[in-house]
């Protein structure tokens, strides 16, 4: 249910982008993407979590992107890549 709501939130934000302030749009989309990332992690679907990051790299600050990517690599057992 949370996955469906997060995807719906992203679509609604994209449709309302012209009406929204840019920083508000970025925050809404970024939060929904993070939520999806953590949903997929909890499900153990690490490839989908990584896909969310890869396809939406522009929505994250570089440090935040690297942090989330490291978390995913750690979950996969790639400890050297995580560090």
N, CA, C and O atoms as a CHARMM CRD file, in Angstrom:
* protein
*
  332
    1    1 UNK  N      0.82800  -1.19400   0.00000 PROA 1      0.00000
    2    1 UNK  CA     0.00000   0.00000   0.00000 PROA 1      0.00000
    3    1 UNK  C      0.87400   1.25900   0.00000 PROA 1      0.00000
    4    1 UNK  O      0.56700   2.23000  -0.69200 PROA 1      0.00000
    5    2 UNK  N      1.95300   1.24100   0.77200 PROA 2      0.00000
    6    2 UNK  CA     2.84800   2.39700   0.83200 PROA 2      0.00000
    7    2 UNK  C      3.54400   2.61200  -0.50700 PROA 2      0.00000
    8    2 UNK  O      3.77200   3.75100  -0.91600 PROA 2      0.00000
    9    3 UNK  N      3.87900   1.52900  -1.18300 PROA 3      0.00000
   10    3 UNK  CA     4.52800   1.63200  -2.49600 PROA 3      0.00000
   11    3 UNK  C      3.59800   2.31800  -3.48700 PROA 3      0.00000
   12    3 UNK  O      4.01100   3.21000  -4.22700 PROA 3      0.00000
   13    4 UNK  N      2.33900   1.89200  -3.49400 PROA 4      0.00000
   14    4 UNK  CA     1.34500   2.47100  -4.39800 PROA 4      0.00000
   15    4 UNK  C      1.13700   3.96100  -4.11200 PROA 4      0.00000
   16    4 UNK  O      1.03200   4.76600  -5.03800 PROA 4      0.00000
   17    5 UNK  N      1.08000   4.31900  -2.84300 PROA 5      0.00000
   18    5 UNK  CA     0.88300   5.72500  -2.45900 PROA 5      0.00000
   19    5 UNK  C      2.09600   6.57600  -2.84700 PROA 5      0.00000
   20    5 UNK  O      1.93900   7.72000  -3.27700 PROA 5      0.00000
   21    6 UNK  N      3.28800   6.02900  -2.69900 PROA 6      0.00000
   22    6 UNK  CA     4.50100   6.77100  -3.05700 PROA 6      0.00000
   23    6 UNK  C      4.55800   7.02200  -4.55600 PROA 6      0.00000
   24    6 UNK  O      4.89300   8.12100  -4.99700 PROA 6      0.00000
   25    7 UNK  N      4.22900   6.00100  -5.33700 PROA 7      0.00000
   26    7 UNK  CA     4.20400   6.16500  -6.79800 PROA 7      0.00000
   27    7 UNK  C      3.13300   7.17300  -7.20900 PROA 7      0.00000
   28    7 UNK  O      3.33900   7.97400  -8.12100 PROA 7      0.00000
   29    8 UNK  N      1.99800   7.12400  -6.53500 PROA 8      0.00000
   30    8 UNK  CA     0.91700   8.06600  -6.81000 PROA 8      0.00000
   31    8 UNK  C      1.34300   9.49900  -6.45400 PROA 8      0.00000
   32    8 UNK  O      1.00500  10.44500  -7.16600 PROA 8      0.00000
   33    9 UNK  N      2.06600   9.64600  -5.37800 PROA 9      0.00000
   34    9 UNK  CA     2.55000  10.96000  -4.95000 PROA 9      0.00000
   35    9 UNK  C      3.49700  11.55300  -5.98900 PROA 9      0.00000
   36    9 UNK  O      3.41700  12.74200  -6.29500 PROA 9      0.00000
   37   10 UNK  N      4.38500  10.73500  -6.52600 PROA 10     0.00000
   38   10 UNK  CA     5.33500  11.19400  -7.55300 PROA 10     0.00000
   39   10 UNK  C      4.58200  11.63100  -8.80400 PROA 10     0.00000
   40   10 UNK  O      4.88200  12.68200  -9.37000 PROA 10     0.00000
   41   11 UNK  N      3.61500  10.84000  -9.23700 PROA 11     0.00000
   42   11 UNK  CA     2.83600  11.18200 -10.42800 PROA 11     0.00000
   43   11 UNK  C      2.04400  12.48300 -10.22400 PROA 11     0.00000
   44   11 UNK  O      1.99800  13.33300 -11.11400 PROA 11     0.00000
   45   12 UNK  N      1.43600  12.62500  -9.07100 PROA 12     0.00000
   46   12 UNK  CA     0.66900  13.83500  -8.77000 PROA 12     0.00000
   47   12 UNK  C      1.58100  15.06100  -8.76800 PROA 12     0.00000
   48   12 UNK  O      1.21900  16.11700  -9.28600 PROA 12     0.00000
   49   13 UNK  N      2.76000  14.90800  -8.18300 PROA 13     0.00000
   50   13 UNK  CA     3.70600  16.02800  -8.14600 PROA 13     0.00000
   51   13 UNK  C      4.15500  16.39300  -9.56100 PROA 13     0.00000
   52   13 UNK  O      4.26400  17.57500  -9.88600 PROA 13     0.00000
   53   14 UNK  N      4.41500  15.40200 -10.39600 PROA 14     0.00000
   54   14 UNK  CA     4.83700  15.67900 -11.77600 PROA 14     0.00000
   55   14 UNK  C      3.73500  16.38000 -12.55700 PROA 14     0.00000
   56   14 UNK  O      4.00700  17.27700 -13.35500 PROA 14     0.00000
   57   15 UNK  N      2.49700  15.97200 -12.32600 PROA 15     0.00000
   58   15 UNK  CA     1.36800  16.61300 -13.01100 PROA 15     0.00000
   59   15 UNK  C      1.12300  18.03300 -12.50700 PROA 15     0.00000
   60   15 UNK  O      0.63100  18.88000 -13.25300 PROA 15     0.00000
   61   16 UNK  N      1.46100  18.29600 -11.25500 PROA 16     0.00000
   62   16 UNK  CA     1.23000  19.61500 -10.65500 PROA 16     0.00000
   63   16 UNK  C      2.47900  20.49400 -10.65400 PROA 16     0.00000
   64   16 UNK  O      2.46300  21.58100 -10.07800 PROA 16     0.00000
   65   17 UNK  N      3.54400  20.04800 -11.28100 PROA 17     0.00000
   66   17 UNK  CA     4.81400  20.77200 -11.25600 PROA 17     0.00000
   67   17 UNK  C      4.68600  22.23900 -11.67200 PROA 17     0.00000
   68   17 UNK  O      5.27500  23.09900 -11.01700 PROA 17     0.00000
   69   18 UNK  N      3.93800  22.56000 -12.73800 PROA 18     0.00000
   70   18 UNK  CA     3.82900  23.97900 -13.12000 PROA 18     0.00000
   71   18 UNK  C      3.20300  24.86600 -12.04200 PROA 18     0.00000
   72   18 UNK  O      3.47400  26.06600 -11.98900 PROA 18     0.00000
   73   19 UNK  N      2.37100  24.27800 -11.18900 PROA 19     0.00000
   74   19 UNK  CA     1.69000  25.04000 -10.15300 PROA 19     0.00000
   75   19 UNK  C      2.49300  25.13500  -8.85900 PROA 19     0.00000
   76   19 UNK  O      2.19000  25.95400  -7.99200 PROA 19     0.00000
   77   20 UNK  N      3.52000  24.29000  -8.73500 PROA 20     0.00000
   78   20 UNK  CA     4.26800  24.19700  -7.48000 PROA 20     0.00000
   79   20 UNK  C      5.56000  25.00800  -7.53700 PROA 20     0.00000
   80   20 UNK  O      6.13500  25.22000  -8.60500 PROA 20     0.00000
   81   21 UNK  N      5.99500  25.44700  -6.38100 PROA 21     0.00000
   82   21 UNK  CA     7.29800  26.07800  -6.25700 PROA 21     0.00000
   83   21 UNK  C      8.34600  24.98500  -6.48100 PROA 21     0.00000
   84   21 UNK  O      8.14200  23.84600  -6.06200 PROA 21     0.00000
   85   22 UNK  N      9.44700  25.31100  -7.12600 PROA 22     0.00000
   86   22 UNK  CA    10.44900  24.31100  -7.49100 PROA 22     0.00000
   87   22 UNK  C     11.00800  23.56200  -6.28400 PROA 22     0.00000
   88   22 UNK  O     11.18700  22.34600  -6.34300 PROA 22     0.00000
   89   23 UNK  N     11.28300  24.26600  -5.20200 PROA 23     0.00000
   90   23 UNK  CA    11.83900  23.59700  -4.02600 PROA 23     0.00000
   91   23 UNK  C     10.81300  22.66200  -3.38500 PROA 23     0.00000
   92   23 UNK  O     11.17300  21.61100  -2.85600 PROA 23     0.00000
   93   24 UNK  N      9.55000  23.04100  -3.43200 PROA 24     0.00000
   94   24 UNK  CA     8.48000  22.19100  -2.90200 PROA 24     0.00000
   95   24 UNK  C      8.37000  20.92000  -3.74600 PROA 24     0.00000
   96   24 UNK  O      8.25900  19.81900  -3.20500 PROA 24     0.00000
   97   25 UNK  N      8.39900  21.07200  -5.04700 PROA 25     0.00000
   98   25 UNK  CA     8.33800  19.92800  -5.95200 PROA 25     0.00000
   99   25 UNK  C      9.50300  18.97500  -5.68900 PROA 25     0.00000
  100   25 UNK  O      9.30900  17.76500  -5.56700 PROA 25     0.00000
  101   26 UNK  N     10.71300  19.52900  -5.60200 PROA 26     0.00000
  102   26 UNK  CA    11.89600  18.70500  -5.36100 PROA 26     0.00000
  103   26 UNK  C     11.79400  17.93700  -4.04400 PROA 26     0.00000
  104   26 UNK  O     12.15100  16.76100  -3.97700 PROA 26     0.00000
  105   27 UNK  N     11.31200  18.59600  -3.01200 PROA 27     0.00000
  106   27 UNK  CA    11.18100  17.96200  -1.70200 PROA 27     0.00000
  107   27 UNK  C     10.16500  16.82400  -1.73200 PROA 27     0.00000
  108   27 UNK  O     10.42200  15.74600  -1.19600 PROA 27     0.00000
  109   28 UNK  N      9.02400  17.06000  -2.34900 PROA 28     0.00000
  110   28 UNK  CA     7.98000  16.03200  -2.41700 PROA 28     0.00000
  111   28 UNK  C      8.47200  14.81100  -3.18100 PROA 28     0.00000
  112   28 UNK  O      8.30600  13.68100  -2.72200 PROA 28     0.00000
  113   29 UNK  N      9.07200  15.03100  -4.33700 PROA 29     0.00000
  114   29 UNK  CA     9.55400  13.92300  -5.15900 PROA 29     0.00000
  115   29 UNK  C     10.69100  13.18600  -4.45100 PROA 29     0.00000
  116   29 UNK  O     10.72300  11.95600  -4.43700 PROA 29     0.00000
  117   30 UNK  N     11.60700  13.92700  -3.87500 PROA 30     0.00000
  118   30 UNK  CA    12.73800  13.30800  -3.18500 PROA 30     0.00000
  119   30 UNK  C     12.26500  12.44300  -2.00800 PROA 30     0.00000
  120   30 UNK  O     12.75900  11.33200  -1.82200 PROA 30     0.00000
  121   31 UNK  N     11.32900  12.93800  -1.23000 PROA 31     0.00000
  122   31 UNK  CA    10.81300  12.16700  -0.09700 PROA 31     0.00000
  123   31 UNK  C     10.09100  10.90100  -0.56300 PROA 31     0.00000
  124   31 UNK  O     10.23700   9.84200   0.04700 PROA 31     0.00000
  125   32 UNK  N      9.32200  11.00700  -1.62900 PROA 32     0.00000
  126   32 UNK  CA     8.62000   9.83500  -2.15900 PROA 32     0.00000
  127   32 UNK  C      9.61900   8.80900  -2.70300 PROA 32     0.00000
  128   32 UNK  O      9.42700   7.60600  -2.53100 PROA 32     0.00000
  129   33 UNK  N     10.67500   9.27600  -3.35400 PROA 33     0.00000
  130   33 UNK  CA    11.69700   8.36900  -3.87300 PROA 33     0.00000
  131   33 UNK  C     12.45000   7.66900  -2.74600 PROA 33     0.00000
  132   33 UNK  O     12.73800   6.47500  -2.82700 PROA 33     0.00000
  133   34 UNK  N     12.76300   8.42100  -1.69700 PROA 34     0.00000
  134   34 UNK  CA    13.42100   7.80600  -0.53800 PROA 34     0.00000
  135   34 UNK  C     12.52800   6.75000   0.09500 PROA 34     0.00000
  136   34 UNK  O     12.99000   5.67900   0.48800 PROA 34     0.00000
  137   35 UNK  N     11.27000   7.06300   0.18700 PROA 35     0.00000
  138   35 UNK  CA    10.32200   6.11300   0.76900 PROA 35     0.00000
  139   35 UNK  C     10.28000   4.83200  -0.06300 PROA 35     0.00000
  140   35 UNK  O     10.28800   3.73100   0.48900 PROA 35     0.00000
  141   36 UNK  N     10.23400   4.97500  -1.39000 PROA 36     0.00000
  142   36 UNK  CA    10.26000   3.80300  -2.25900 PROA 36     0.00000
  143   36 UNK  C     11.54900   3.00400  -2.07500 PROA 36     0.00000
  144   36 UNK  O     11.53000   1.77400  -2.02300 PROA 36     0.00000
  145   37 UNK  N     12.66300   3.71900  -1.97800 PROA 37     0.00000
  146   37 UNK  CA    13.95400   3.06700  -1.77600 PROA 37     0.00000
  147   37 UNK  C     13.91900   2.19100  -0.52800 PROA 37     0.00000
  148   37 UNK  O     14.33200   1.03200  -0.56900 PROA 37     0.00000
  149   38 UNK  N     13.42700   2.74300   0.58100 PROA 38     0.00000
  150   38 UNK  CA    13.38500   1.98600   1.83300 PROA 38     0.00000
  151   38 UNK  C     12.33300   0.87300   1.80500 PROA 38     0.00000
  152   38 UNK  O     12.51900  -0.16300   2.44300 PROA 38     0.00000
  153   39 UNK  N     11.25000   1.07000   1.08600 PROA 39     0.00000
  154   39 UNK  CA    10.24500   0.00800   0.93500 PROA 39     0.00000
  155   39 UNK  C     10.86800  -1.19200   0.23400 PROA 39     0.00000
  156   39 UNK  O     10.72000  -2.32900   0.68100 PROA 39     0.00000
  157   40 UNK  N     11.56700  -0.92800  -0.86700 PROA 40     0.00000
  158   40 UNK  CA    12.19700  -2.02100  -1.61700 PROA 40     0.00000
  159   40 UNK  C     13.30100  -2.69000  -0.80300 PROA 40     0.00000
  160   40 UNK  O     13.48500  -3.90400  -0.89300 PROA 40     0.00000
  161   41 UNK  N     14.02200  -1.92500  -0.02400 PROA 41     0.00000
  162   41 UNK  CA    15.05300  -2.51800   0.84300 PROA 41     0.00000
  163   41 UNK  C     14.42900  -3.47000   1.84900 PROA 41     0.00000
  164   41 UNK  O     14.91700  -4.58200   2.04800 PROA 41     0.00000
  165   42 UNK  N     13.34800  -3.02900   2.48200 PROA 42     0.00000
  166   42 UNK  CA    12.69100  -3.88400   3.48100 PROA 42     0.00000
  167   42 UNK  C     12.13700  -5.15200   2.85800 PROA 42     0.00000
  168   42 UNK  O     12.10600  -6.20300   3.49900 PROA 42     0.00000
  169   43 UNK  N     11.70000  -5.05700   1.61000 PROA 43     0.00000
  170   43 UNK  CA    11.20500  -6.23700   0.90700 PROA 43     0.00000
  171   43 UNK  C     12.34600  -7.16300   0.48100 PROA 43     0.00000
  172   43 UNK  O     12.11600  -8.32100   0.13500 PROA 43     0.00000
  173   44 UNK  N     13.56900  -6.64900   0.50700 PROA 44     0.00000
  174   44 UNK  CA    14.71700  -7.42900   0.05500 PROA 44     0.00000
  175   44 UNK  C     14.92200  -7.35300  -1.44600 PROA 44     0.00000
  176   44 UNK  O     15.67200  -8.14500  -2.01600 PROA 44     0.00000
  177   45 UNK  N     14.25600  -6.39900  -2.09200 PROA 45     0.00000
  178   45 UNK  CA    14.37500  -6.22300  -3.53500 PROA 45     0.00000
  179   45 UNK  C     15.40000  -5.12100  -3.81200 PROA 45     0.00000
  180   45 UNK  O     15.05300  -4.00300  -4.19100 PROA 45     0.00000
  181   46 UNK  N     16.67200  -5.47400  -3.60800 PROA 46     0.00000
  182   46 UNK  CA    17.74800  -4.49400  -3.69000 PROA 46     0.00000
  183   46 UNK  C     17.96800  -3.97300  -5.10000 PROA 46     0.00000
  184   46 UNK  O     18.42200  -2.84300  -5.27800 PROA 46     0.00000
  185   47 UNK  N     17.65300  -4.77700  -6.10000 PROA 47     0.00000
  186   47 UNK  CA    17.82500  -4.31600  -7.47800 PROA 47     0.00000
  187   47 UNK  C     16.83700  -3.19100  -7.79700 PROA 47     0.00000
  188   47 UNK  O     17.18900  -2.24400  -8.50000 PROA 47     0.00000
  189   48 UNK  N     15.60400  -3.28500  -7.28800 PROA 48     0.00000
  190   48 UNK  CA    14.62700  -2.21000  -7.49800 PROA 48     0.00000
  191   48 UNK  C     15.04200  -0.95500  -6.74100 PROA 48     0.00000
  192   48 UNK  O     14.86500   0.16000  -7.23000 PROA 48     0.00000
  193   49 UNK  N     15.59200  -1.14100  -5.55200 PROA 49     0.00000
  194   49 UNK  CA    16.05300   0.00900  -4.76400 PROA 49     0.00000
  195   49 UNK  C     17.17000   0.73200  -5.51200 PROA 49     0.00000
  196   49 UNK  O     17.19800   1.96100  -5.56400 PROA 49     0.00000
  197   50 UNK  N     18.08800  -0.04000  -6.09000 PROA 50     0.00000
  198   50 UNK  CA    19.18500   0.55300  -6.84900 PROA 50     0.00000
  199   50 UNK  C     18.67400   1.21700  -8.12200 PROA 50     0.00000
  200   50 UNK  O     19.19700   2.25000  -8.54000 PROA 50     0.00000
  201   51 UNK  N     17.65900   0.62700  -8.73300 PROA 51     0.00000
  202   51 UNK  CA    17.06300   1.19700  -9.94300 PROA 51     0.00000
  203   51 UNK  C     16.40600   2.54800  -9.65000 PROA 51     0.00000
  204   51 UNK  O     16.50700   3.48200 -10.44600 PROA 51     0.00000
  205   52 UNK  N     15.74000   2.64100  -8.51100 PROA 52     0.00000
  206   52 UNK  CA    15.12700   3.91600  -8.09500 PROA 52     0.00000
  207   52 UNK  C     16.20900   4.99100  -8.00100 PROA 52     0.00000
  208   52 UNK  O     16.02100   6.11600  -8.46500 PROA 52     0.00000
  209   53 UNK  N     17.34300   4.63200  -7.39600 PROA 53     0.00000
  210   53 UNK  CA    18.44100   5.59500  -7.27400 PROA 53     0.00000
  211   53 UNK  C     19.01000   5.97500  -8.63400 PROA 53     0.00000
  212   53 UNK  O     19.19000   7.15400  -8.93700 PROA 53     0.00000
  213   54 UNK  N     19.28900   4.97400  -9.44100 PROA 54     0.00000
  214   54 UNK  CA    19.92800   5.21500 -10.73800 PROA 54     0.00000
  215   54 UNK  C     19.06300   6.06900 -11.65700 PROA 54     0.00000
  216   54 UNK  O     19.56400   6.98000 -12.31600 PROA 54     0.00000
  217   55 UNK  N     17.77400   5.77800 -11.70000 PROA 55     0.00000
  218   55 UNK  CA    16.87300   6.50300 -12.59800 PROA 55     0.00000
  219   55 UNK  C     16.54600   7.91300 -12.12500 PROA 55     0.00000
  220   55 UNK  O     16.06700   8.73800 -12.90200 PROA 55     0.00000
  221   56 UNK  N     16.80300   8.18500 -10.85900 PROA 56     0.00000
  222   56 UNK  CA    16.42700   9.48500 -10.29600 PROA 56     0.00000
  223   56 UNK  C     17.59500  10.18400  -9.61700 PROA 56     0.00000
  224   56 UNK  O     17.40500  10.92000  -8.64900 PROA 56     0.00000
  225   57 UNK  N     18.78300   9.96000 -10.11500 PROA 57     0.00000
  226   57 UNK  CA    19.99000  10.52900  -9.51400 PROA 57     0.00000
  227   57 UNK  C     19.91000  12.04900  -9.40600 PROA 57     0.00000
  228   57 UNK  O     20.40500  12.62900  -8.43900 PROA 57     0.00000
  229   58 UNK  N     19.29800  12.68700 -10.37800 PROA 58     0.00000
  230   58 UNK  CA    19.22100  14.14800 -10.41000 PROA 58     0.00000
  231   58 UNK  C     18.35400  14.71000  -9.27800 PROA 58     0.00000
  232   58 UNK  O     18.44100  15.89900  -8.97000 PROA 58     0.00000
  233   59 UNK  N     17.53200  13.88300  -8.66500 PROA 59     0.00000
  234   59 UNK  CA    16.65500  14.35200  -7.59600 PROA 59     0.00000
  235   59 UNK  C     17.32000  14.35100  -6.22700 PROA 59     0.00000
  236   59 UNK  O     16.73200  14.81900  -5.25200 PROA 59     0.00000
  237   60 UNK  N     18.54000  13.83200  -6.14300 PROA 60     0.00000
  238   60 UNK  CA    19.24400  13.75000  -4.87000 PROA 60     0.00000
  239   60 UNK  C     20.50200  14.60700  -4.89600 PROA 60     0.00000
  240   60 UNK  O     21.11800  14.80500  -5.94400 PROA 60     0.00000
  241   61 UNK  N     20.86600  15.10500  -3.73500 PROA 61     0.00000
  242   61 UNK  CA    22.15000  15.77600  -3.59700 PROA 61     0.00000
  243   61 UNK  C     23.22500  14.69800  -3.72800 PROA 61     0.00000
  244   61 UNK  O     22.99600  13.55500  -3.33200 PROA 61     0.00000
  245   62 UNK  N     24.39200  15.03900  -4.27300 PROA 62     0.00000
  246   62 UNK  CA    25.43400  14.02500  -4.47700 PROA 62     0.00000
  247   62 UNK  C     25.78900  13.23600  -3.21200 PROA 62     0.00000
  248   62 UNK  O     25.97800  12.02100  -3.28000 PROA 62     0.00000
  249   63 UNK  N     25.88000  13.89900  -2.07600 PROA 63     0.00000
  250   63 UNK  CA    26.23000  13.21700  -0.82800 PROA 63     0.00000
  251   63 UNK  C     25.12100  12.25200  -0.41600 PROA 63     0.00000
  252   63 UNK  O     25.38600  11.13500   0.02800 PROA 63     0.00000
  253   64 UNK  N     23.89200  12.69400  -0.56600 PROA 64     0.00000
  254   64 UNK  CA    22.75100  11.85000  -0.20300 PROA 64     0.00000
  255   64 UNK  C     22.65900  10.63300  -1.12900 PROA 64     0.00000
  256   64 UNK  O     22.37300   9.52100  -0.68400 PROA 64     0.00000
  257   65 UNK  N     22.90100  10.85900  -2.40700 PROA 65     0.00000
  258   65 UNK  CA    22.89400   9.76600  -3.38500 PROA 65     0.00000
  259   65 UNK  C     23.95100   8.72700  -3.02900 PROA 65     0.00000
  260   65 UNK  O     23.67100   7.52800  -3.02900 PROA 65     0.00000
  261   66 UNK  N     25.15200   9.17900  -2.73000 PROA 66     0.00000
  262   66 UNK  CA    26.23100   8.25300  -2.36700 PROA 66     0.00000
  263   66 UNK  C     25.89500   7.49200  -1.09600 PROA 66     0.00000
  264   66 UNK  O     26.19200   6.30200  -0.99100 PROA 66     0.00000
  265   67 UNK  N     25.29200   8.14900  -0.14900 PROA 67     0.00000
  266   67 UNK  CA    24.90800   7.50700   1.10200 PROA 67     0.00000
  267   67 UNK  C     23.89700   6.39000   0.86500 PROA 67     0.00000
  268   67 UNK  O     24.05600   5.28400   1.38100 PROA 67     0.00000
  269   68 UNK  N     22.86400   6.67700   0.08900 PROA 68     0.00000
  270   68 UNK  CA    21.84700   5.66900  -0.20200 PROA 68     0.00000
  271   68 UNK  C     22.42800   4.51700  -1.01500 PROA 68     0.00000
  272   68 UNK  O     22.08300   3.35500  -0.80200 PROA 68     0.00000
  273   69 UNK  N     23.30300   4.85200  -1.93700 PROA 69     0.00000
  274   69 UNK  CA    23.94300   3.81200  -2.74100 PROA 69     0.00000
  275   69 UNK  C     24.82800   2.91800  -1.86600 PROA 69     0.00000
  276   69 UNK  O     24.86600   1.70300  -2.05900 PROA 69     0.00000
  277   70 UNK  N     25.52800   3.50900  -0.92000 PROA 70     0.00000
  278   70 UNK  CA    26.36800   2.73800   0.00200 PROA 70     0.00000
  279   70 UNK  C     25.52600   1.81400   0.87900 PROA 70     0.00000
  280   70 UNK  O     25.90900   0.67100   1.12800 PROA 70     0.00000
  281   71 UNK  N     24.39000   2.30500   1.34200 PROA 71     0.00000
  282   71 UNK  CA    23.48000   1.47600   2.13000 PROA 71     0.00000
  283   71 UNK  C     23.06000   0.25000   1.32700 PROA 71     0.00000
  284   71 UNK  O     23.04800  -0.86800   1.84300 PROA 71     0.00000
  285   72 UNK  N     22.71600   0.47000   0.06300 PROA 72     0.00000
  286   72 UNK  CA    22.28400  -0.63300  -0.79400 PROA 72     0.00000
  287   72 UNK  C     23.42600  -1.62200  -1.03500 PROA 72     0.00000
  288   72 UNK  O     23.21100  -2.83300  -1.00300 PROA 72     0.00000
  289   73 UNK  N     24.63400  -1.11400  -1.27400 PROA 73     0.00000
  290   73 UNK  CA    25.78500  -1.99900  -1.48400 PROA 73     0.00000
  291   73 UNK  C     26.07900  -2.80800  -0.22900 PROA 73     0.00000
  292   73 UNK  O     26.43900  -3.98100  -0.32000 PROA 73     0.00000
  293   74 UNK  N     25.93100  -2.20400   0.92300 PROA 74     0.00000
  294   74 UNK  CA    26.14200  -2.89500   2.19200 PROA 74     0.00000
  295   74 UNK  C     25.14100  -4.04200   2.34500 PROA 74     0.00000
  296   74 UNK  O     25.50100  -5.14200   2.76400 PROA 74     0.00000
  297   75 UNK  N     23.87400  -3.76700   1.99700 PROA 75     0.00000
  298   75 UNK  CA    22.83200  -4.80100   2.06200 PROA 75     0.00000
  299   75 UNK  C     23.13800  -5.97900   1.14200 PROA 75     0.00000
  300   75 UNK  O     22.81100  -7.12500   1.45000 PROA 75     0.00000
  301   76 UNK  N     23.76200  -5.68100   0.02100 PROA 76     0.00000
  302   76 UNK  CA    24.09900  -6.73100  -0.93700 PROA 76     0.00000
  303   76 UNK  C     25.36000  -7.50500  -0.54200 PROA 76     0.00000
  304   76 UNK  O     25.70400  -8.51000  -1.16400 PROA 76     0.00000
  305   77 UNK  N     26.03100  -7.03000   0.48300 PROA 77     0.00000
  306   77 UNK  CA    27.25100  -7.70600   0.92700 PROA 77     0.00000
  307   77 UNK  C     28.50100  -7.20300   0.24000 PROA 77     0.00000
  308   77 UNK  O     29.57400  -7.78200   0.40900 PROA 77     0.00000
  309   78 UNK  N     28.38400  -6.13500  -0.53200 PROA 78     0.00000
  310   78 UNK  CA    29.54100  -5.52500  -1.21200 PROA 78     0.00000
  311   78 UNK  C     30.15000  -4.48500  -0.27200 PROA 78     0.00000
  312   78 UNK  O     30.01100  -3.28000  -0.48400 PROA 78     0.00000
  313   79 UNK  N     30.81700  -4.96600   0.75400 PROA 79     0.00000
  314   79 UNK  CA    31.31700  -4.06600   1.80300 PROA 79     0.00000
  315   79 UNK  C     32.36800  -3.10100   1.29600 PROA 79     0.00000
  316   79 UNK  O     32.41400  -1.95300   1.73700 PROA 79     0.00000
  317   80 UNK  N     33.21900  -3.54600   0.37200 PROA 80     0.00000
  318   80 UNK  CA    34.24400  -2.64700  -0.16800 PROA 80     0.00000
  319   80 UNK  C     33.62900  -1.52500  -0.97600 PROA 80     0.00000
  320   80 UNK  O     34.07400  -0.38100  -0.88700 PROA 80     0.00000
  321   81 UNK  N     32.61100  -1.83500  -1.76300 PROA 81     0.00000
  322   81 UNK  CA    31.92400  -0.79300  -2.53800 PROA 81     0.00000
  323   81 UNK  C     31.13800   0.14100  -1.62400 PROA 81     0.00000
  324   81 UNK  O     31.00100   1.33100  -1.91000 PROA 81     0.00000
  325   82 UNK  N     30.62900  -0.40100  -0.53100 PROA 82     0.00000
  326   82 UNK  CA    29.85500   0.42000   0.40600 PROA 82     0.00000
  327   82 UNK  C     30.73500   1.46900   1.06800 PROA 82     0.00000
  328   82 UNK  O     30.28500   2.58000   1.34900 PROA 82     0.00000
  329   83 UNK  N     31.98500   1.11200   1.31500 PROA 83     0.00000
  330   83 UNK  CA    32.89300   2.05300   1.97400 PROA 83     0.00000
  331   83 UNK  C     33.44000   2.99600   0.93700 PROA 83     0.00000
  332   83 UNK  O     34.23100   3.88100   1.26400 PROA 83     0.00000
